[in-house]
Every structure is written in structure tokens, then in C-alpha cells.
Amino acid sequence: MTGGKEILHKMKEKVGLGSSADCGKGKSKISKHVTHGYHLVKGKTHRTMEDYIVAEFKEVDENELGLFAIFDGHLSHTIPDYLRTNLFDNILKEPDFWTEPENAMRKAYQITDTDILEHAANMGRGGSTAVTAILINCHILVVANIGDSRAVICKNGVARQLSVDHEPSTERDEIENRGGFVSNFPGDVPRVDGQLAVARAFGDKSLKKHLSSEPDITRDTIDDGTDFIILASDGLWKVMSNQEAADAIKNMKDARSAAKRLTEEALNRRSSDDISCIVVKFH
């Protein structure tokens, strides 16, 4: 790999944006025991890759932040790409981020969704789910999500889900109260207004009055029993349980190899969707 292609590859890896089968890794500067790795695989459909990720450690105001996210687009690659570029910036701009990170994330999610809707003419239809995790000084973890991409933490070998799968069937009352409906046709998953298989998302202007962009937020502490965190799009979770995913990588030391193992296992189980996975290891 030489010249322009090499530069382009390095740029893609730096921002955490991959091609149809891309991977990368990184590590904390304040703790040599904390590393991350990611792997993306395009699904078997004819659509372009609609998953985008962020995976990096960043120094901010004499603190270190681990910024990790998966944005799973539907009928759009523009909106998840916009989220990759803007969502964390919006979170860190909030004046109460360091004192109330949960509030900052909630405000930034709403501001970002408003921006997307205001520029819908340029971004097109469709939308994106999101799961974002901020690791503060390798000690505090704050996770926010809308949609069905998922964050799982493993402590002492036991997997626990940190995010909430926002499925239309579980939020039927809220959707109907907004004037929408949830379809449940034989052989298909429940869908908002017969179209979207998640109850919360960024974008989707044509459905927005029946959808929510309010994130669920969880805060956790990284302690001596913490093994790793997994963030993945639903291409993984459709075919693996939280504990199955944790068990598959529990003996792996390299975070990038662990992320690749999970995507390969999802493919072996015949997942046909785009699959994106980030693993953060605490050795």
C-alpha cells in the first residue's frame, strides 16, 4: 500500500471509519491496561455500508476520554456519518459535561437530532440508531443509546446490558399516544407505522412525530472486576445473546482480535446485516 491509498487508509483508521471490512485498535495513555479494538463487516444486502463508528482516546481539559460509538443507519449513510463527526463534539460543548455528563449527553442528543431534521433536505430521508460510550479517565463509564445497537459490560465473567433495545412492541403505548401505530404482520418484525423496526432514532423526518430521540443513559464504574465492554450494532445481537458474546472473547487479550472474533461468529450464525463491533478491554 503506497502513496494516496496509504494516506487514505490511515485517515479512515484515525477517525474510526472503515470500508466494508475494516478494523483498528488503540490504547489509553493514562492506563496501559486499557485498550480498544474494532471491526466492521458489510452485510449481504445490496445497500451500501450504513454503519459508522468512533473509537478513540482523546485528551480534553487535562482529562482522558475514551470515545466509543456505533451509528447504524437505515436508508441513509449520510446521517450516521454526520453523527460520527458531530455528536461527541456536541456532548463536550455542553457546559455541565464534567459535572453532569448524563444531562450533557441527553441535551446533545436532542440538539443533534434537531440539526439533522433542519438539514433533512440535504441529508435525505432515513435515519440512524446510536450507542455511545464515554470512558472518563478509565474510571467512569457513561452510556447513552437510541435504537437497537447495544452496549454490554462484562464483570467477573458475567455480561450485563447497559443500553436499552428500543423496540416498537415495547413502546407501543407511547407511539400510539403520538398518533402513530405499530404493525405486526406475520413473518415480519413490529414496525412503527409499518416502516421502521425501532421506536427511537435520529432523523427519520417523515416519521418523527411518532418517534422519540430521547436516549436511555446508564452510568457505571470501572473496577478491578471489569473485564471488557462490547458495543455492537444489531447485526451481532440478532444472532448472539449478551452472555454468548462475552463468553466468546473472555480469554482473548487483544481487543481488535476480540472484535473480529465477534463479527466472524455473527457471520457464522448467518447474520446478513451490517456488523460493527467495538471491544474495550480492561486487563
C-alpha positions as CSV (number, residue, x, y, z in Angstrom):
1,M,0.0,0.0,0.0
2,T,1.7,3.2,-1.1
3,G,1.1,6.9,-1.8
4,G,-2.5,8.2,-1.7
5,K,-4.1,4.8,-0.9
6,E,-1.9,4.5,2.3
7,I,-2.8,8.1,3.4
8,L,-6.5,7.4,2.8
9,H,-6.3,4.2,4.8
10,K,-4.6,6.0,7.7
11,M,-7.2,8.8,7.7
12,K,-10.0,6.2,7.8
13,E,-8.4,4.3,10.6
14,K,-7.8,7.5,12.6
15,V,-11.4,8.6,12.5
16,G,-12.7,5.1,13.1
17,L,-14.4,4.9,9.7
18,G,-13.9,1.7,7.8
19,S,-14.5,0.2,4.5
20,S,-16.7,-2.9,4.0
21,A,-14.4,-4.9,6.3
22,D,-12.2,-2.6,8.3
23,C,-10.5,-2.9,11.7
24,G,-8.3,-0.9,14.1
25,K,-7.1,-0.6,17.6
26,G,-5.8,1.9,20.2
27,K,-4.9,2.3,23.9
28,S,-5.2,4.6,26.8
29,K,-2.3,6.9,27.6
30,I,-3.1,7.0,31.3
31,S,-3.5,3.3,31.8
32,K,-1.5,0.8,29.8
33,H,-4.0,-1.9,30.8
34,V,-6.9,-0.3,28.8
35,T,-7.1,-1.0,25.1
36,H,-9.7,-1.0,22.4
37,G,-10.2,-2.6,19.0
38,Y,-13.0,-2.6,16.4
39,H,-14.1,-4.5,13.3
40,L,-16.7,-3.8,10.7
41,V,-18.2,-6.1,8.1
42,K,-20.7,-5.1,5.4
43,G,-23.9,-7.1,5.3
44,K,-25.0,-9.3,2.5
45,T,-27.6,-6.9,1.1
46,H,-27.1,-4.7,-2.0
47,R,-27.2,-1.5,0.0
48,T,-24.0,0.5,0.8
49,M,-22.4,0.1,4.2
50,E,-24.5,2.2,6.6
51,D,-22.6,1.5,9.9
52,Y,-20.1,4.2,11.1
53,I,-18.1,4.1,14.3
54,V,-16.0,6.2,16.6
55,A,-13.2,4.6,18.7
56,E,-10.5,6.8,20.2
57,F,-8.9,8.1,23.3
58,K,-8.7,11.8,23.5
59,E,-7.2,14.3,25.9
60,V,-9.6,17.0,26.9
61,D,-9.0,19.6,29.7
62,E,-6.2,17.6,31.3
63,N,-8.5,14.5,31.4
64,E,-8.6,11.5,29.1
65,L,-11.8,10.5,27.4
66,G,-12.4,7.2,25.7
67,L,-15.0,8.0,23.0
68,F,-16.8,5.0,21.5
69,A,-19.9,4.8,19.4
70,I,-21.7,2.8,16.7
71,F,-24.2,4.5,14.4
72,D,-26.3,2.1,12.4
73,G,-28.0,3.9,9.5
74,H,-31.3,2.9,7.9
75,L,-32.0,4.2,4.3
76,S,-29.1,6.5,4.9
77,H,-25.3,6.6,5.2
78,T,-25.3,10.4,5.4
79,I,-26.9,10.7,8.8
80,P,-24.7,8.1,10.6
81,D,-21.6,9.8,9.1
82,Y,-22.9,13.2,10.4
83,L,-23.3,11.7,13.8
84,R,-19.8,10.3,13.7
85,T,-18.5,13.8,13.1
86,N,-20.7,15.9,15.3
87,L,-22.4,14.0,18.2
88,F,-19.4,13.8,20.6
89,D,-18.4,17.5,19.8
90,N,-22.0,18.5,20.8
91,I,-21.7,16.5,24.0
92,L,-18.4,18.0,25.0
93,K,-19.6,21.5,24.2
94,E,-22.3,21.2,27.0
95,P,-21.1,23.3,29.9
96,D,-22.2,20.7,32.5
97,F,-20.4,17.8,30.9
98,W,-17.8,17.4,33.6
99,T,-20.3,17.7,36.5
100,E,-23.4,16.1,34.9
101,P,-22.3,14.0,31.9
102,E,-25.7,12.3,31.7
103,N,-27.5,15.6,31.3
104,A,-25.0,16.8,28.8
105,M,-25.5,13.6,26.7
106,R,-29.3,14.0,26.8
107,K,-29.1,17.6,25.7
108,A,-26.6,16.9,23.0
109,Y,-28.7,14.0,21.6
110,Q,-31.7,16.4,21.2
111,I,-29.6,19.2,19.7
112,T,-28.0,16.9,17.2
113,D,-31.4,15.4,16.2
114,T,-32.8,18.9,15.7
115,D,-29.8,19.8,13.5
116,I,-30.4,16.6,11.4
117,L,-34.1,17.4,10.9
118,E,-33.3,21.0,10.0
119,H,-30.9,19.8,7.2
120,A,-33.1,16.9,6.0
121,A,-33.4,18.4,2.6
122,N,-29.6,17.9,2.1
123,M,-29.2,14.7,4.2
124,G,-32.2,12.9,2.6
125,R,-34.7,10.5,4.2
126,G,-33.8,7.8,6.6
127,G,-32.1,7.9,10.0
128,S,-29.8,6.2,12.4
129,T,-29.6,4.4,15.7
130,A,-26.8,5.2,18.1
131,V,-25.0,3.8,21.1
132,T,-22.3,6.0,22.6
133,A,-20.0,5.3,25.5
134,I,-17.7,7.8,27.2
135,L,-15.0,6.5,29.4
136,I,-13.8,9.2,31.8
137,N,-10.2,8.8,33.0
138,C,-10.6,5.0,32.7
139,H,-12.8,5.0,35.7
140,I,-16.3,6.3,35.0
141,L,-18.4,5.0,32.1
142,V,-21.4,6.8,30.7
143,V,-23.5,5.1,28.0
144,A,-26.4,6.5,26.0
145,N,-28.4,4.9,23.3
146,I,-31.4,5.2,21.0
147,G,-32.5,2.3,18.8
148,D,-31.2,-1.3,18.9
149,S,-27.4,-1.0,18.8
150,R,-26.3,-2.3,22.2
151,A,-23.6,-1.8,24.9
152,V,-22.7,-4.7,27.2
153,I,-20.3,-4.7,30.1
154,C,-18.7,-7.9,31.5
155,K,-17.6,-8.0,35.1
156,N,-16.1,-11.2,36.6
157,G,-17.3,-13.1,33.6
158,V,-20.9,-12.0,33.8
159,A,-22.4,-10.0,31.0
160,R,-24.8,-7.1,31.8
161,Q,-26.6,-4.9,29.2
162,L,-26.0,-1.2,29.7
163,S,-28.3,0.1,26.9
164,V,-32.0,-0.4,26.1
165,D,-33.3,-2.0,22.9
166,H,-36.0,0.4,21.8
167,E,-38.4,-1.9,20.0
168,P,-41.8,-0.7,18.7
169,S,-43.6,-3.5,20.5
170,T,-42.3,-2.4,23.9
171,E,-43.1,1.3,23.2
172,R,-46.5,0.8,21.6
173,D,-48.4,3.0,24.0
174,E,-46.0,5.9,23.5
175,I,-46.2,5.6,19.7
176,E,-49.9,5.4,19.7
177,N,-50.2,8.4,22.0
178,R,-48.3,10.4,19.4
179,G,-50.7,9.4,16.8
180,G,-48.8,6.5,15.2
181,F,-49.3,2.8,15.1
182,V,-47.2,-0.4,15.4
183,S,-47.7,-3.0,12.7
184,N,-47.2,-6.7,13.4
185,F,-47.5,-8.6,10.1
186,P,-46.9,-12.3,10.0
187,G,-43.3,-13.1,9.2
188,D,-42.1,-9.6,9.9
189,V,-40.9,-7.7,13.0
190,P,-43.1,-5.0,14.6
191,R,-42.6,-1.6,12.9
192,V,-43.6,2.0,13.6
193,D,-46.2,3.0,11.0
194,G,-45.4,-0.2,9.2
195,Q,-42.0,1.1,8.3
196,L,-39.3,1.4,11.0
197,A,-38.2,-1.5,13.2
198,V,-37.0,0.7,16.1
199,A,-39.0,3.1,18.3
200,R,-36.3,5.7,18.7
201,A,-33.8,7.1,16.2
202,F,-32.0,10.1,14.9
203,G,-33.6,11.6,11.7
204,D,-36.5,9.9,10.0
205,K,-38.3,13.2,9.5
206,S,-41.3,11.6,7.8
207,L,-41.9,9.5,11.0
208,K,-40.5,11.9,13.6
209,K,-43.8,12.9,15.1
210,H,-44.3,9.2,16.1
211,L,-40.7,8.5,17.1
212,S,-38.5,9.6,20.0
213,S,-34.9,10.7,20.0
214,E,-34.7,10.6,23.9
215,P,-31.7,8.4,24.9
216,D,-31.6,6.0,27.7
217,I,-28.5,6.7,29.8
218,T,-26.6,4.5,32.2
219,R,-23.6,5.3,34.4
220,D,-21.2,2.6,35.7
221,T,-17.8,2.4,37.5
222,I,-14.8,0.6,36.1
223,D,-13.4,-1.5,39.0
224,D,-11.0,-4.4,39.4
225,G,-13.6,-6.9,38.3
226,T,-14.3,-5.2,35.0
227,D,-13.3,-7.4,32.1
228,F,-14.4,-5.6,29.0
229,I,-17.1,-3.6,27.2
230,I,-18.7,-4.6,23.9
231,L,-20.5,-2.1,21.7
232,A,-22.2,-3.6,18.6
233,S,-24.9,-3.0,16.0
234,D,-27.9,-5.3,15.9
235,G,-26.2,-7.3,13.2
236,L,-24.4,-9.0,16.1
237,W,-27.2,-9.0,18.7
238,K,-29.8,-10.6,16.3
239,V,-27.8,-13.9,16.5
240,M,-26.0,-13.7,19.8
241,S,-27.0,-13.2,23.4
242,N,-25.1,-10.8,25.7
243,Q,-23.5,-13.8,27.6
244,E,-22.7,-15.7,24.4
245,A,-20.8,-12.7,23.1
246,A,-18.9,-12.3,26.4
247,D,-18.0,-16.0,26.6
248,A,-16.7,-15.9,23.0
249,I,-14.0,-13.4,23.9
250,K,-13.4,-13.8,27.6
251,N,-10.0,-15.5,27.1
252,M,-8.7,-13.1,24.4
253,K,-6.2,-10.4,25.4
254,D,-6.2,-8.4,22.1
255,A,-9.2,-6.2,21.8
256,R,-9.1,-5.9,18.0
257,S,-8.9,-9.7,17.7
258,A,-11.8,-10.0,20.1
259,A,-13.9,-7.6,18.0
260,K,-13.1,-9.6,14.8
261,R,-14.0,-12.8,16.6
262,L,-17.4,-11.5,17.4
263,T,-18.1,-10.3,13.8
264,E,-16.9,-13.7,12.4
265,E,-19.1,-15.6,14.9
266,A,-22.1,-13.5,13.8
267,L,-21.4,-14.3,10.2
268,N,-21.1,-18.0,11.1
269,R,-24.6,-17.7,12.6
270,R,-25.8,-16.3,9.3
271,S,-26.3,-12.7,10.2
272,S,-27.0,-10.8,7.0
273,D,-27.0,-7.3,8.4
274,D,-24.0,-4.9,8.6
275,I,-22.0,-5.9,11.6
276,S,-19.9,-3.4,13.6
277,C,-18.2,-4.2,16.9
278,I,-16.0,-2.3,19.4
279,V,-14.3,-4.1,22.3
280,V,-12.7,-2.1,25.2
281,K,-10.5,-4.4,27.3
282,F,-9.5,-3.8,30.9
283,H,-6.6,-6.2,31.6
